[in-house]
Amino acid sequence: MRFGMFVPQGWRLDLAGIAPADQWATMLDIARAAEAGPFESIWVYDHFHTVPVPTTEATHEAWSLMAAYAAATQRVRLGQMCTCMGYRNPAHLAKVAATVDVISGGRVELGIGAGWYEHEWRAYGYGFPSPGRRLGMLDEGVRILRALWTDGEATFQGAHYQVDGALCRPLPLQDEGIPLWIAGGGEKKTLRIAARHADYTNFLGTPEAFRHKSEVLAAHCEDLGTDFDAIVRSANYNIVLGETERDVQAKLDWIRAHYEPHVPADVLASQLDQFAAGYLVGTPEQVAERLAGMRELGMTYAILYFAEAAYDRSGIELFTRRVAPELAR
């Protein structure tokens, strides 16, 4: 099984309490720790305002971080989960991503989705188009990205985007362009877009949900004549890992204490429930067993979020030492 790791960037309040002048050093140190470990890739979120509620805590911008990590790391691949198509013109995004790919020596992955965070959309003046319109933007934008990365030029007249002789030079260094991750599990449109365009998908990582979404994706592939087996299926997980169940509970208690100053009580309760009920909450043996079960269902790439990473590396170290080797067998 392949592994990626989210690097804290503030979006999930995961840099709160760290002085702004120290945040980049903290993020870079974690990225380099991931590079030294079993992680194939590092990931950031493409968001502007914190969750679960907007606050004045820092949220570092995704593609600025991509460029910085491209220059400051050597091995790990660089991804976003996921870039919102509506936040950037796709031709401009293609150019940005190609430049970062060159800086990195050909290590960029492009996670792309239709977007969902309404507060952010409206705050930045994007409006908030209907789900159908956002998915239409995703479909057209992906076509423009592919054309610019493979042909170096694109002319496209769509309902949402129009480009006329847009050029992309330099091309990405990777053959066939930058790998595309289509994120989301919408069954009628998102997974159909994924069946047509994706190198990777990313959807829910519980056994029942993953099995069902995989079946839907396979049906779309069959209908479109694309190769289901060529698409790598991945999932994201909040991971709360401890040597013992008492250690796991201590980490959950830390998460409560960390979020408490920043979010209302009702939101805090919901947030804690999400962490506590996560599929990868447990001891190394429990987490390794659950991931092995997911691998049997075809989930071969897990991207992990350690909420405490900026403050405490013990979970990452425990995963590196006790879990990852079990999945390599």
LINGISUL-V28210 format. One record per pair of residues at least 12 apart in sequence whose C-alpha atoms are under 8 Angstrom apart, sorted by the first residue. I is the first residue (numbers start at 1). J is the second residue. D is the distance in Angstrom with one decimal. If there is no record, write none. Layout:
BEGIN
i,j,d
I,J,D
I,J,D
END
This chain:
BEGIN
i,j,d
1,295,7.2
1,300,5.0
1,301,5.8
1,302,7.5
1,327,5.9
1,328,6.3
2,39,7.3
2,40,6.6
2,300,6.2
2,301,4.6
2,302,6.4
3,38,7.0
3,39,5.0
3,40,5.7
3,41,6.9
3,301,5.6
3,302,5.0
3,303,5.7
3,304,7.4
4,39,5.1
4,40,5.6
4,41,4.5
4,42,5.5
4,43,7.0
4,301,7.5
4,302,6.2
4,303,4.3
4,304,6.2
5,34,7.1
5,39,6.6
5,41,6.4
5,42,4.9
5,43,6.0
5,303,5.3
5,304,4.8
5,305,6.1
6,42,5.6
6,43,4.5
6,44,5.7
6,303,7.0
6,304,6.1
6,305,5.2
6,306,7.5
7,27,6.4
7,30,6.6
7,31,6.3
7,42,6.4
7,43,6.0
7,44,6.0
7,305,7.8
7,309,7.8
8,27,6.3
8,44,7.3
8,307,7.9
8,309,7.0
8,310,6.6
9,27,6.9
9,44,6.9
9,45,7.9
9,58,7.8
9,59,5.9
9,60,5.5
10,50,7.0
10,57,7.0
10,58,5.4
10,59,4.5
10,60,6.4
11,45,7.4
11,47,6.8
11,48,7.4
11,49,6.5
11,50,4.4
11,51,6.2
11,58,7.2
11,59,4.8
11,60,7.4
12,50,5.8
12,51,5.4
12,52,7.2
13,50,6.5
13,51,7.1
13,57,6.9
13,58,7.9
13,259,7.5
14,307,6.4
14,308,7.1
14,309,7.8
14,310,6.8
15,58,7.5
15,310,6.6
16,57,6.5
16,58,7.7
20,58,7.6
26,310,6.5
27,310,7.4
28,69,7.5
28,72,7.8
30,309,7.5
30,310,7.4
31,69,7.8
31,73,7.8
32,73,6.7
34,76,7.8
35,73,7.5
35,74,7.9
35,75,6.4
35,76,5.5
37,320,6.5
38,320,6.3
38,324,6.9
39,76,7.3
40,75,8.0
40,76,5.4
40,77,6.3
41,76,4.8
41,77,4.3
41,78,5.7
41,79,7.0
42,76,6.5
42,77,6.3
42,78,5.4
42,79,6.2
43,78,6.1
43,79,4.7
43,80,5.2
43,81,6.6
44,62,6.2
44,79,6.6
44,80,4.9
44,81,6.2
44,82,7.8
45,62,6.2
45,80,5.5
45,81,5.1
45,82,5.8
45,83,7.3
46,61,6.8
46,62,5.1
46,63,7.9
46,80,6.4
46,81,6.7
46,82,5.7
46,83,5.1
46,84,6.6
47,59,7.3
47,61,6.9
47,62,7.2
47,120,7.7
48,60,7.3
48,61,6.6
48,120,6.6
49,120,6.4
52,263,7.5
52,267,7.2
52,271,7.4
53,263,6.7
55,262,7.6
62,80,7.0
62,83,8.0
63,96,8.0
66,78,6.6
66,79,7.6
66,100,6.9
67,100,5.4
67,103,7.3
67,104,7.9
69,104,8.0
70,100,6.5
70,101,7.6
70,103,5.8
70,104,4.3
70,105,8.0
70,107,7.8
71,103,6.2
71,104,6.1
73,104,7.9
74,104,7.5
75,107,7.8
76,107,7.2
77,107,4.6
77,108,5.8
77,109,6.9
78,107,6.0
78,108,4.8
78,109,5.8
79,108,6.2
79,109,4.8
79,110,5.9
79,111,6.4
80,109,7.4
80,110,6.4
80,111,5.2
80,112,7.8
81,111,5.3
81,112,7.2
81,183,7.4
82,110,7.7
82,111,4.6
82,112,5.0
82,113,6.0
82,183,6.7
83,110,7.3
83,111,5.7
83,112,4.7
83,113,6.2
84,112,6.0
84,113,5.3
84,114,5.8
84,115,5.1
85,112,6.5
85,113,6.1
85,114,5.8
85,115,7.0
85,137,6.9
85,138,5.9
85,141,6.9
86,114,6.9
86,115,7.1
86,126,7.7
86,134,7.2
86,137,7.0
86,138,7.8
87,126,7.5
89,141,8.0
89,161,8.0
90,141,5.2
90,142,7.6
90,144,6.5
90,145,6.3
91,141,8.0
91,144,6.5
91,145,6.5
91,148,7.4
91,163,7.5
91,166,7.0
93,145,7.7
94,145,5.4
94,148,6.7
94,149,7.1
94,168,7.3
95,168,5.7
95,169,7.5
97,110,7.8
97,172,7.8
98,149,7.5
98,168,7.7
98,169,7.9
98,170,6.8
98,171,5.9
98,172,4.6
98,173,7.8
98,178,7.8
99,170,7.0
99,171,8.0
99,172,7.1
101,172,5.6
101,173,6.5
101,174,7.9
101,178,7.8
102,170,7.8
102,172,6.1
102,173,6.0
105,173,6.9
106,172,6.9
106,173,5.1
106,174,5.4
107,174,8.0
108,178,6.4
108,179,7.6
109,178,5.9
109,179,5.3
109,180,6.5
109,181,7.4
110,178,6.6
110,179,6.1
110,180,5.1
110,181,5.9
111,180,6.0
111,181,4.4
111,182,6.0
111,183,6.6
112,138,7.8
112,180,7.2
112,181,6.0
112,182,5.3
112,183,6.1
113,138,6.5
113,182,6.1
113,183,5.4
113,184,6.9
114,134,5.3
114,135,5.5
114,137,7.3
114,138,5.5
115,134,7.3
135,189,7.1
135,190,7.0
136,160,7.3
137,160,5.8
137,161,7.3
139,193,6.3
140,158,6.9
140,160,7.3
140,161,6.9
141,161,7.2
142,197,7.5
144,156,7.2
146,177,7.2
148,166,7.7
148,167,6.8
148,168,5.6
148,171,7.9
149,168,6.9
149,171,5.8
149,172,6.4
149,176,7.3
149,177,5.0
149,178,7.3
150,171,7.6
150,176,5.9
150,177,5.8
152,167,5.6
152,168,4.8
152,169,6.4
152,171,6.3
153,165,6.0
153,166,5.4
153,167,4.5
153,168,6.1
154,166,5.2
154,167,6.7
179,198,7.8
179,199,5.9
179,200,7.6
180,197,7.5
180,198,5.4
180,199,5.3
180,200,6.3
181,194,8.0
181,198,5.7
181,199,6.1
181,200,4.5
181,201,5.3
181,202,7.0
182,194,5.5
182,197,8.0
182,198,5.7
182,199,8.0
182,200,6.4
182,201,5.1
182,202,6.6
183,201,5.8
183,202,4.8
183,203,6.4
184,201,7.7
184,202,6.2
184,203,5.3
185,202,7.7
185,203,5.4
185,204,7.3
185,213,6.7
187,213,7.4
187,216,6.5
187,217,7.8
191,216,7.4
191,217,5.7
191,220,7.3
192,217,6.9
192,220,5.6
192,221,7.6
194,217,7.7
195,217,6.3
195,218,7.8
195,220,6.0
195,221,5.1
195,224,7.5
195,226,6.7
195,228,7.3
196,221,7.2
196,224,6.9
196,226,6.7
198,231,6.7
199,230,7.2
199,231,5.1
199,232,6.4
200,231,5.2
200,232,4.6
200,233,5.8
200,234,7.1
201,231,6.9
201,232,6.3
201,233,5.0
201,234,5.9
202,233,6.1
202,234,4.7
202,235,5.1
202,236,7.3
203,233,7.9
203,234,6.8
203,235,5.4
203,236,7.5
204,235,5.9
204,236,7.3
205,234,7.8
205,235,5.0
205,236,6.7
205,237,7.2
205,279,7.8
205,294,7.7
205,299,8.0
206,279,6.6
206,294,7.8
207,293,8.0
207,294,6.4
207,297,7.5
210,297,7.7
210,299,8.0
211,297,6.6
232,299,7.8
232,300,7.0
232,301,7.5
233,298,6.8
233,299,5.3
233,300,6.4
233,301,6.8
234,299,5.5
234,300,6.2
234,301,4.6
234,302,5.7
234,303,7.5
235,299,7.1
235,301,6.7
235,302,5.3
235,303,6.3
236,302,5.9
236,303,4.7
236,304,5.9
236,305,7.6
237,278,7.4
237,279,7.3
237,280,6.7
237,302,7.2
237,303,6.3
237,304,5.0
237,305,6.0
238,275,6.6
238,278,6.4
238,279,7.9
238,280,6.7
238,281,7.9
238,304,6.1
238,305,4.8
238,306,6.3
238,307,7.4
239,278,7.2
239,279,7.8
239,280,5.0
239,281,5.7
239,304,6.3
239,305,5.9
239,306,5.6
239,307,7.8
240,252,7.4
240,275,7.7
240,280,6.5
240,281,4.6
240,282,6.4
240,306,6.8
240,307,7.9
240,315,7.3
241,280,7.6
241,281,6.0
241,282,5.4
241,283,5.6
241,284,6.7
241,287,7.8
241,315,5.5
241,318,7.5
241,319,7.5
242,282,6.4
242,283,5.2
242,284,7.0
242,315,6.6
242,318,7.6
243,283,5.5
243,284,6.7
243,318,7.7
244,282,7.8
244,283,5.7
245,282,6.5
245,283,6.4
248,281,7.3
248,282,6.1
248,283,7.2
252,272,7.7
252,275,7.5
252,276,6.9
255,272,7.5
255,307,7.4
255,308,7.6
256,268,7.5
256,272,6.6
284,318,7.5
284,319,7.0
284,322,6.0
284,323,5.6
285,323,7.3
287,323,7.2
288,323,5.4
288,324,7.7
288,326,6.6
288,327,6.8
291,327,7.6
292,327,6.6
END
